[in-house]
Amino acid sequence: MEKMSYLCHMIKEILTALMTLTVLTACHEYEEHKTVICIPVYGQSLALGEEAVRITDLDSLAVYASGRIVTENLDHRFGYFDNNTTYHLAKKLIHYHKRSFELTIYSMAKVLADSTGSDTLICIFPGGQGTTPIASLQKGSVPYQHFLESVKTAYDLAKERGWDFTMPALCWMQGESDVADSTTTDYRALLLQFYRDINHDVRQITKQQEDVEFICYQTNPETWSPHFDPLAYHSREVIVPQTLLELVRDSAAFHASGPLYPYHFVREAIHIDAAGHRAHGRLVARAALDVMHSRKVRRGLLPLHASHTANRVVVTFNVPCRPLVLDTIQVRRAAHYGFSVVTKDHRDIAEDVILSDSCVHIICSESADSCRIRYAINGEQGKIGQAHGPRGNLRDVEGNWCWQFDMPL
């Protein structure tokens, strides 16, 4: 009986899908012209929302802004993902939501829908693969190919209806495996190669003239590496987050969302919770709107340069919305608010931190010659997040948190 009931349910779902497709095919000639703006997310498990218990009601998302938020199929069947196309379809048909998590792009899409007209659809979907280093997400991999197929599906459906389609940006959420494993991978080279490949391949599909720009977060799981030492003069664990910072700071194609350390992590492990995804999604939306409207590139709160005189270090920041603030409520207070000045013999000589306009002054116990100035490179071994992980307390009044960094003096 259970098998028969399951079969009947499957047949009903298939017939419903076919009827919907028939109606859309018959009526699309008379539909109002639309522009589909596609901004998906790609990466590893954080991109897929792993462990973030979903708080977005998918039925409500389907009707939000008059139904203008859609999937790669230009429908409203959110919450389904699998790199295996057959499994992906099966999950949709049987409404399999057991592994349907909160995604950053849900809250992002709502902001974008609120900020665009009734003739605009916001197309969102996740791509990538959990527990996967960047080298295994490159062109030629299964996740990469599946992601391109999703872009093509959305583009083809839009064109069938006579609609415009563009993919102005991609939300990049990857790096945890490369940090935690302390690999010798050249993360910068691989990320830039991925950017060149995806930009070329997406534009081949969509025929758009504009480049696909990247909206980047900053991953902060250093304490998950068994070799992490916050006082090591050279630390491999900071290479990935530092690379993301430098690309956001220096490249016109990379835009800032923000670091993840201000959020709560499930079990203080590798994944932010649903509230964190929602907050991060709103930051992604800010950057996406800048890309869509050709505004000034959003750099976030990050250091521009550092200097010192004797025992005083001065770090000058790009501050999106002044003044600077030290917040010990959202993020548990870290030693010296997250700042450290590390000597070549592995000592932290920072003693006091003073804010001044767009600068932070760090008073040291001795000369800072040849030291490294760091922020949010600390935390308890094996713990991540705003309570006990690598963290700092510096933000601006708009809620932009300072990016983690490691700079030589």
C-alpha positions as CSV (number, residue, x, y, z in Angstrom):
1,M,0.0,0.0,0.0
2,E,2.8,2.4,0.9
3,K,4.5,1.8,-2.5
4,M,1.2,2.3,-4.3
5,S,0.5,5.5,-2.4
6,Y,4.0,6.7,-3.2
7,L,3.6,5.9,-6.9
8,C,0.3,7.7,-7.0
9,H,1.8,10.8,-5.4
10,M,4.7,10.7,-8.0
11,I,2.2,10.5,-10.9
12,K,0.2,13.3,-9.5
13,E,3.2,15.5,-9.1
14,I,4.4,14.8,-12.7
15,L,0.9,15.5,-14.1
16,T,0.8,18.8,-12.2
17,A,4.2,19.8,-13.5
18,L,3.2,18.9,-17.0
19,M,0.0,20.9,-16.7
20,T,1.9,23.9,-15.4
21,L,4.4,23.7,-18.2
22,T,1.6,23.5,-20.8
23,V,-0.2,26.6,-19.4
24,L,3.1,28.5,-19.3
25,T,3.9,27.5,-22.9
26,A,0.5,28.5,-24.1
27,C,0.4,31.8,-22.3
28,H,4.0,33.1,-22.3
29,E,3.5,34.9,-25.6
30,Y,1.0,37.2,-23.8
31,E,3.0,37.7,-20.7
32,E,4.4,41.0,-19.8
33,H,8.1,41.4,-20.7
34,K,10.4,40.6,-17.8
35,T,14.1,41.0,-17.0
36,V,15.6,38.1,-15.1
37,I,18.5,39.0,-12.8
38,C,20.4,35.9,-11.7
39,I,22.6,36.0,-8.6
40,P,23.4,32.5,-7.4
41,V,25.7,31.3,-4.7
42,Y,28.6,28.9,-5.3
43,G,31.1,27.3,-2.9
44,Q,31.2,24.5,-0.3
45,S,28.9,23.6,2.6
46,L,28.3,27.2,3.7
47,A,27.0,28.0,0.3
48,L,24.5,25.2,0.6
49,G,23.5,26.2,4.1
50,E,24.6,23.0,5.8
51,E,23.3,22.7,9.4
52,A,21.4,26.0,9.3
53,V,17.9,25.0,10.3
54,R,15.7,26.7,7.8
55,I,13.7,29.6,9.1
56,T,12.5,30.9,5.7
57,D,9.0,29.5,4.9
58,L,9.3,28.4,1.3
59,D,5.7,28.9,0.5
60,S,6.0,32.5,1.7
61,L,9.1,33.0,-0.3
62,A,7.2,31.8,-3.4
63,V,4.6,34.5,-3.1
64,Y,7.0,37.3,-1.9
65,A,7.0,40.4,-4.0
66,S,4.2,38.9,-6.2
67,G,6.2,35.8,-6.9
68,R,9.2,37.6,-8.4
69,I,11.8,35.4,-6.6
70,V,12.4,32.3,-8.7
71,T,14.8,29.3,-9.0
72,E,16.9,28.2,-12.0
73,N,13.7,26.7,-13.4
74,L,12.0,30.1,-13.1
75,D,9.6,28.4,-10.7
76,H,9.1,28.5,-7.0
77,R,10.3,25.1,-5.9
78,F,13.0,26.3,-3.5
79,G,15.0,24.2,-1.2
80,Y,16.1,21.4,-3.5
81,F,19.8,20.8,-4.4
82,D,21.8,17.9,-5.6
83,N,24.7,17.7,-8.1
84,N,23.0,14.5,-9.4
85,T,20.3,15.7,-11.8
86,T,18.1,12.7,-11.3
87,Y,18.2,13.0,-7.5
88,H,17.6,16.7,-7.8
89,L,14.4,16.1,-9.9
90,A,13.2,13.3,-7.6
91,K,13.6,15.6,-4.5
92,K,11.4,18.1,-6.2
93,L,8.7,15.6,-7.1
94,I,8.4,14.2,-3.7
95,H,8.9,17.4,-1.8
96,Y,12.0,16.1,0.0
97,H,12.9,18.8,2.5
98,K,15.0,16.8,4.9
99,R,18.2,18.5,3.7
100,S,16.6,21.9,2.9
101,F,18.6,24.5,4.8
102,E,18.6,28.3,5.2
103,L,20.5,29.9,2.4
104,T,22.2,33.3,2.3
105,I,20.6,34.0,-1.0
106,Y,17.0,33.9,0.5
107,S,17.3,37.1,2.4
108,M,19.5,38.6,-0.4
109,A,16.7,37.9,-2.9
110,K,14.1,39.6,-0.7
111,V,16.1,42.8,-0.5
112,L,16.7,42.7,-4.3
113,A,13.0,42.1,-5.0
114,D,12.1,45.0,-2.8
115,S,14.6,47.2,-4.6
116,T,13.6,46.4,-8.2
117,G,10.5,46.9,-10.3
118,S,7.5,44.6,-11.0
119,D,9.1,43.7,-14.4
120,T,12.1,42.1,-12.7
121,L,12.6,38.6,-11.5
122,I,15.3,37.6,-9.1
123,C,16.7,34.2,-10.0
124,I,18.6,32.4,-7.2
125,F,20.0,28.9,-6.7
126,P,22.9,27.3,-4.8
127,G,25.9,25.5,-6.4
128,G,29.0,23.7,-5.2
129,Q,29.8,20.8,-2.9
130,G,30.4,20.4,0.8
131,T,33.8,19.6,2.3
132,T,35.6,20.4,-0.9
133,P,38.8,22.4,-1.5
134,I,38.9,25.0,-4.2
135,A,41.0,22.8,-6.5
136,S,38.0,20.4,-6.7
137,L,35.5,23.0,-7.6
138,Q,37.3,24.3,-10.6
139,K,36.3,24.0,-14.3
140,G,35.9,20.4,-15.3
141,S,34.5,19.3,-11.9
142,V,31.0,17.9,-11.4
143,P,29.9,20.8,-9.2
144,Y,31.2,23.3,-11.8
145,Q,29.4,21.6,-14.7
146,H,26.2,21.3,-12.8
147,F,26.3,25.0,-11.9
148,L,26.7,26.0,-15.5
149,E,23.8,23.7,-16.4
150,S,21.7,25.6,-13.9
151,V,22.6,28.9,-15.4
152,K,21.8,27.6,-18.9
153,T,18.5,26.2,-17.8
154,A,17.5,29.6,-16.4
155,Y,18.7,31.5,-19.5
156,D,16.9,29.1,-21.9
157,L,13.6,29.4,-20.1
158,A,13.8,33.2,-20.0
159,K,14.6,33.4,-23.7
160,E,11.7,31.0,-24.5
161,R,9.4,33.6,-23.0
162,G,11.1,36.5,-24.8
163,W,12.6,37.8,-21.6
164,D,15.9,39.4,-21.0
165,F,18.5,37.6,-18.8
166,T,21.6,38.7,-17.1
167,M,23.9,37.4,-14.4
168,P,25.7,40.4,-12.9
169,A,27.2,38.7,-9.9
170,L,28.0,35.5,-8.1
171,C,28.1,35.1,-4.3
172,W,31.3,33.2,-3.4
173,M,31.3,31.2,-0.2
174,Q,34.3,28.8,-0.1
175,G,37.6,28.4,1.7
176,E,36.9,26.4,4.9
177,S,38.6,23.2,3.6
178,D,41.6,25.1,2.4
179,V,42.0,26.8,5.8
180,A,41.4,23.9,8.1
181,D,43.7,21.6,6.1
182,S,46.5,24.1,6.0
183,T,47.3,23.0,2.5
184,T,50.0,24.4,0.2
185,T,47.5,25.3,-2.4
186,D,48.0,28.7,-4.1
187,Y,44.5,29.9,-3.2
188,R,44.8,33.3,-4.9
189,A,45.8,31.7,-8.2
190,L,43.0,29.2,-8.1
191,L,40.4,31.7,-7.2
192,L,41.4,34.1,-10.0
193,Q,41.4,31.2,-12.5
194,F,38.0,30.2,-11.3
195,Y,36.8,33.8,-11.8
196,R,38.2,33.9,-15.3
197,D,36.6,30.6,-16.2
198,I,33.2,31.2,-14.8
199,N,33.1,34.8,-16.2
200,H,33.9,33.4,-19.7
201,D,31.6,30.4,-19.5
202,V,28.6,32.3,-18.1
203,R,29.0,35.0,-20.7
204,Q,29.1,32.4,-23.5
205,I,25.7,31.2,-22.2
206,T,24.0,34.5,-21.5
207,K,25.6,36.5,-24.4
208,Q,25.9,39.4,-21.9
209,Q,28.6,42.1,-22.4
210,E,29.1,42.8,-18.7
211,D,31.5,40.7,-16.6
212,V,30.2,38.5,-13.8
213,E,31.5,40.1,-10.6
214,F,32.1,38.3,-7.4
215,I,30.6,39.1,-4.0
216,C,32.9,37.6,-1.3
217,Y,32.6,36.8,2.3
218,Q,35.5,36.0,4.5
219,T,35.8,32.6,6.1
220,N,37.4,32.5,9.6
221,P,38.0,28.8,10.7
222,E,41.7,29.0,11.6
223,T,41.1,27.4,14.9
224,W,39.9,24.2,13.2
225,S,43.4,23.6,12.0
226,P,45.4,21.4,14.4
227,H,48.5,23.4,13.7
228,F,47.0,26.9,14.3
229,D,49.1,29.2,16.6
230,P,48.0,32.8,16.9
231,L,51.5,33.8,17.9
232,A,53.3,32.2,14.9
233,Y,55.1,34.9,13.0
234,H,54.1,33.2,9.7
235,S,50.7,31.3,9.7
236,R,49.4,29.3,6.8
237,E,45.9,29.4,8.2
238,V,45.5,33.1,7.5
239,I,46.4,32.8,3.8
240,V,42.9,32.2,2.6
241,P,41.1,34.9,4.5
242,Q,43.9,37.3,3.8
243,T,43.6,36.5,0.1
244,L,39.9,37.2,0.1
245,L,40.6,40.6,1.8
246,E,43.2,41.6,-0.7
247,L,41.1,40.7,-3.7
248,V,38.1,42.7,-2.3
249,R,40.5,45.6,-1.5
250,D,42.4,45.7,-4.8
251,S,40.3,44.2,-7.6
252,A,37.4,45.9,-9.3
253,A,35.8,42.5,-9.9
254,F,35.5,41.5,-6.2
255,H,33.1,43.1,-3.8
256,A,32.7,42.7,0.0
257,S,29.9,41.2,1.9
258,G,31.7,40.7,5.2
259,P,33.5,38.3,7.6
260,L,31.6,35.5,9.3
261,Y,33.1,35.8,12.8
262,P,30.3,38.1,14.2
263,Y,27.7,35.3,13.8
264,H,26.7,32.3,15.8
265,F,28.1,29.0,14.5
266,V,26.2,25.7,15.0
267,R,28.1,23.8,17.7
268,E,30.7,26.5,17.4
269,A,31.9,24.5,14.5
270,I,32.1,25.2,10.8
271,H,28.6,26.4,9.8
272,I,26.8,29.7,10.7
273,D,23.2,29.3,11.8
274,A,20.1,30.5,10.0
275,A,20.2,34.0,11.6
276,G,23.7,34.4,10.4
277,H,22.7,33.5,6.9
278,R,20.0,36.1,7.0
279,A,22.3,38.8,8.2
280,H,25.0,37.9,5.7
281,G,22.4,37.8,2.9
282,R,21.5,41.4,3.6
283,L,25.2,42.4,3.2
284,V,25.4,40.4,-0.1
285,A,22.3,42.3,-1.3
286,R,24.0,45.7,-0.6
287,A,26.9,44.7,-2.8
288,A,24.7,43.2,-5.4
289,L,22.8,46.5,-5.7
290,D,26.1,48.3,-6.1
291,V,27.0,46.0,-9.0
292,M,23.6,46.2,-10.6
293,H,23.5,50.0,-10.5
294,S,27.2,50.6,-11.4
295,R,27.9,52.4,-8.1
296,K,31.3,52.6,-6.4
297,V,32.7,49.2,-5.6
298,R,31.8,48.1,-2.1
299,R,35.0,47.4,-0.2
300,G,33.8,46.9,3.4
301,L,35.6,47.8,6.6
302,L,39.2,46.8,6.0
303,P,42.7,48.1,6.5
304,L,44.4,50.2,3.8
305,H,47.8,50.5,5.3
306,A,49.7,50.3,8.6
307,S,52.7,52.3,10.0
308,H,54.5,52.7,13.3
309,T,56.6,55.1,15.2
310,A,58.5,53.4,18.1
311,N,55.9,51.6,20.1
312,R,52.8,53.1,18.5
313,V,51.2,51.3,15.5
314,V,48.6,53.2,13.4
315,V,46.3,51.3,11.0
316,T,44.2,53.3,8.6
317,F,40.9,51.8,7.4
318,N,38.4,52.1,4.7
319,V,35.3,52.9,6.7
320,P,32.0,52.6,4.8
321,C,30.0,54.5,7.5
322,R,31.9,56.4,10.1
323,P,32.6,56.4,13.0
324,L,34.4,53.3,14.1
325,V,32.9,51.4,17.0
326,L,34.1,48.7,19.4
327,D,31.2,46.3,20.0
328,T,31.5,43.8,22.8
329,I,27.8,42.9,22.7
330,Q,27.4,41.1,19.4
331,V,30.9,39.7,19.6
332,R,32.4,38.6,22.9
333,R,35.3,40.8,23.9
334,A,38.6,39.6,22.6
335,A,42.0,40.5,24.0
336,H,42.8,44.1,22.8
337,Y,39.5,44.0,20.9
338,G,41.1,41.4,18.5
339,F,44.3,43.3,17.7
340,S,47.7,41.8,18.2
341,V,51.2,42.9,17.3
342,V,53.4,39.8,16.9
343,T,57.2,39.8,17.1
344,K,59.6,37.5,15.2
345,D,60.1,35.6,18.5
346,H,56.3,34.9,18.7
347,R,55.2,37.4,21.4
348,D,52.2,39.7,21.3
349,I,53.3,43.2,22.5
350,A,50.0,45.0,22.1
351,E,48.9,46.8,25.3
352,D,46.2,49.3,24.4
353,V,43.8,50.1,21.5
354,I,42.6,53.7,20.7
355,L,40.1,54.7,18.0
356,S,40.6,58.0,16.1
357,D,38.4,58.8,13.1
358,S,39.3,56.2,10.5
359,C,42.4,55.0,12.3
360,V,43.2,52.5,15.1
361,H,46.2,53.3,17.3
362,I,47.8,50.3,19.0
363,I,50.2,51.0,21.9
364,C,52.8,48.4,22.4
365,S,55.1,47.4,25.3
366,E,58.2,47.9,23.1
367,S,59.2,49.0,19.5
368,A,57.1,47.4,16.8
369,D,59.9,47.1,14.3
370,S,59.6,44.1,12.0
371,C,56.4,43.0,13.7
372,R,53.1,41.8,12.2
373,I,49.9,43.6,12.9
374,R,46.9,41.3,13.1
375,Y,43.2,41.4,13.8
376,A,40.8,38.6,14.7
377,I,43.6,36.0,14.5
378,N,43.0,34.4,17.9
379,G,40.4,32.1,19.6
380,E,40.1,28.8,21.3
381,Q,41.3,25.7,19.5
382,G,38.4,23.9,17.6
383,K,35.9,26.7,18.2
384,I,34.5,29.2,15.6
385,G,32.2,32.2,15.9
386,Q,31.5,35.3,17.9
387,A,31.9,33.8,21.4
388,H,35.1,31.8,21.4
389,G,36.5,31.7,17.9
390,P,38.8,34.0,15.9
391,R,37.2,37.4,16.3
392,G,37.5,41.1,16.9
393,N,35.2,43.9,18.1
394,L,35.7,46.5,15.5
395,R,32.8,47.6,13.2
396,D,31.3,50.8,11.8
397,V,27.9,52.3,12.7
398,E,26.2,50.6,9.6
399,G,27.0,47.2,10.9
400,N,30.0,46.5,8.7
401,W,32.5,44.4,10.7
402,C,36.2,44.7,10.2
403,W,37.8,42.0,8.0
404,Q,40.3,39.8,9.6
405,F,43.8,40.6,8.5
406,D,47.6,40.0,8.9
407,M,50.0,42.7,7.8
408,P,53.7,43.2,8.1
409,L,55.1,46.4,9.5
